Amino acid sequence: MFIFSVLVFFLLICAGAWLLLFSGGRELVAQSLAQLTRALESHWQRLNRQGVRQAGVAGARVKNGLSSLLRLLLRHCLLLLAAGVLLTVPPLLAWLVSGRGMLGGFEGASHDVNPQVLALLQGEQLVPPTPLPPPAFVTTEVAQLRPMLDSANRNWRLLDAAFAQRLLTVFKIMKETHGYDMAILEGYRSPQRQDMLATAGPAVTNARAFQSYHQFGLAADCAFLRDGKLVISEKDPWAMRGYRLYGEVAEAAGLHWGGRWTMMDFGHTELRLPGTVRK
């Protein structure tokens, strides 16, 4: 239906352009209107010849009115055509576009309310897990995928309280519902460290100091624990399944997930507060 409406609009525009640019088109329209006028006049003349006075008087009035109307339409046909297109086609297109069928992709965007998320919103306070020993963050795999992680800050107390509770709820759901243990790789990040990471190139981060929610304790990078070791690699099917679940749970808790970014960061989540970061 939408394509049909666009086609009709296109044809009307073409007809208007044809009348504006070609005198032959205007003459054809004028001749057609003149023939219509003569046909109507002949019809009313036949009524007059039948001797019906009232019909003749009414017919004469109608004939004169129609003749005047047709002459008016003939003089202003281009203006009336343009006005008709502007008055009818845009509202029709707007009505069609506003239909629910045009926004079908958004119908499944809502997330089911998780009972544990609901408990969080009702005031449940969770306790941060026991910190991992420092050697867990300097293994060969971790160093290859996340260099400079050994100097990252993982202190839960430096995170915004509301964000920390949401993230802890995500950790709890991932463990109890999906069987994934999780650990925080980096939480609060100083402006100096943010600038240092930015100099490493866009593969690490595009954000400078105070352009990241890390500087406000509103973001964290996380990964999974398997057999006591951190698993970060997205090439690991088990970890990739975990990242997808992690994204779903984080969004259900009201967080933004880095897995939806153009430069995807599957372990990243943040709580966006308007006016926090600098553009």
N, C-alpha and C positions, 0 to 999 in steps of 0.2 A: 504493500500500500504506500509506503514511503517513497519507493522508487517511482511508482506511478505518479505520485504528486509532484515529484521533482521533474518528471517528464512533461507533465501538463504545464508546469511553470516555465519550462524551457520552450515549449511550443508557443505559449502566449508571448514570451519575450521575442521569439523569432517573428511572430505575426506583427507585433508592434514595430519591430525594426524594419520589416518589409514595408509597412505602410508609411513609415517615416522616410525611408530612403528611395522608394520607387513610386513615382507619380502614377505609373500604370496600375499599381495596386490600389491607390486611392480612387482612381477613376473606376476601377472595377467595382469597388465597394459602393461608390456613388451611383453607378448604373443599377446595381442590385437593389439599392434602397429606392431608387426612382421607379423601378419596375414594380416593386412591392407597393409603392404609393399608388401607381396607376391601377394596379389590380384591386386595391381597396376602393379606389374611386369608382371603378366599374361596378363593383359589388353594390356600393351604395346607390349608384345610378339605377341599377336594376330594381332595387327596393323602391326608389322614387317612382319608377314607371308603373309599379304595381298599384299606385294610387292610395297606398296606406299613408295617410297624412302624418299620423303620429310617428310612425316608423320613419317616414321621410325626414321629419324635423329632427328626430333623434339621430338618424343616420347622418344628416348634414352636420350636426354638431360633433358627432364622433369623428366624421371624416375630416372636418376642419381641425379638430384636436389632434388626430393622428398625423395629418399633414404637417401641422406645426411642430409636433414632436419629432417627426422624421427629419424635417428640415434642421431642427436643433441638433439632433443626433448626428446628422451629416456634417454640420459645421464643426462640431466638437468631438468627432468620433475618436480621434487620437488621444485627446485628453481623457475621455471617458474610459477608453481601453486601458490606458496607463493607471488611472485611478482604480479601476476594477481589479487589475492585477495586484496593485499595492494593498488594497483593502481585503482581498479574499485569500490570496495565496500564502502570505506570511502567517496569518492566524491558523490556516489549515496545516501548514508545515509544523508550527509550534505545537498544535494539538496532537499531531501524529508522533512527533519526537518525544512528547511528554508521556506517552503511553508506557506502561510498566514493561511491555515487551522489549523496549529499547534499552532498558537497564537491567536485563536479566542477569548480567554478570555480577551484580551486587546482591542478588537475592541470598546467596550463601555466605555473605561476608561476616555475618554475626557468629559469635562463638557461644557454645553452651556454657552456662554458668557452672563451674566446678564447685562442688561442696567445700573443698579446701580453700578455694579462692574466696568463696562466700564467708567462710570462717575468718579469713584474713580481714575482710572488709568489716566484719563485726567485732574486730578487736583482738583476735588471737595473736599472741606475741611468740615468735619462734626464736630459738637460740642458734647462733652460728655454729657450724660444725668444728671439730677439732682441726687446727691448722695442719697442713702437710709439712713434713720435714723439708728443709731447703734443698737437699739433693734431688727431690722429686722434680724440681723445675730446671735441672741442668743436665738431664739425660741427653743422649745423642739425638733421639727423635725430637725432643722438645727444643733443643738448641737449634736444630735445622729448620724447624717450622716457626718457632717464635724466638729469634735471637734477642738478647738483652732482657730476657724475662727474669733473670736472676735478680735484677735490681728493681723489679716491679713491686708495687705496694699491694698487699692483700689483706689489709686490716679492715675488718667489717665495721669497726667503730668510726672509721673515716667516711663511710658511706652515708648518704641521706637516710634517715630512719625509715621513711615511707618506702623508699626504693629497696632498702635492705630487707624489709619484711616481705615485700613482693617477691624478691629474688629467692629468699629462703623458702617461701611457699612453693615456688617453681621447683627448687631442689627437692622438697618433700614429695611433691607429686611425681616427679621423675623417678624417685626411688620407690615409693610405695605403689605407684600405678604401672610404671613401665620398667622397673628394675634397673635403672641407671643411677649409679653414684656419680655425683658431680663435685667439682672443686672450682674455686675462683682462681683465675690466673693473674688478673690485675683488676683492681678496683679504682680507688682514687689515684689520679695521676697529676703530678705537679705541672705547672706551666712550663718549667724548664725542661722536664722530661718530654712533654708534648712537643715542644720545638725540636728537641733532639731526635725524636722519632720521625718528625716530619721531614727532617733533612735526609733521612734514609730513603726517601722517595715515596711515590704513590702506592707502591706495593705494600707499604707499612701503614701509612695514614696520609690523608690529604689535609687534615685539620692542624692548624697552628694553635698556639696557646689561647685558651679561653674560647676556642671554636669547637671544643669537644665537651660532652657531658661528663667525661671523666674528671675534669677540673672542678666539678661541683658535687662530686660524689654521687652522681645520678646515672652512672654507667659502669658496666663490668664485663670483662671477657672471661668466659668459663669454658671448661672442658670436662671430659668424662674420666672416671677411674675404672680400670679393669685390672684385677689381680694386683691392686695396690699401685699401679703405674698410670700415669696420665696418658690418655689417648686423644690426640688432637687431629690427626690426619683425616682429611675428608675422603681419602681413597679407601679408607677402612669402611666396608659396608655396615658394620655394626655401629660405628661412630656416625656415619651419615644418616642412618635411621634415627639415631639418638638426636642429632641436630634438628631433624624435621619435627620430631616430637617436642623437643625443647622449644622450637619456635612456636608451635601451637599452644603449648602451656604458657609460655611467656606472654603471648598476645592475649590469652584468656585472662591473665592477671593484670592486663592494662599496660604492658610494656611494649616497646618497639623492638623488633628483632632485626639484627643486621643481615640475616639471610635474605631479606627482601630488597636489599640495596643493589645498585648497579655493580659496585665492587663488593661482592658478598662477603660478609663477616659472620659466619654461622654461629660462633660462640659469643657474639656481642649482643647485649640487651641494654636498654636505657629507658629511663622514665623522663619523658619530655615535659618540661614546664615552660610555658610561654615566656619569652623575654629573658631566658637564662643565658644562652650562648650568643656570641657575637657572630654576625654573618661575615 
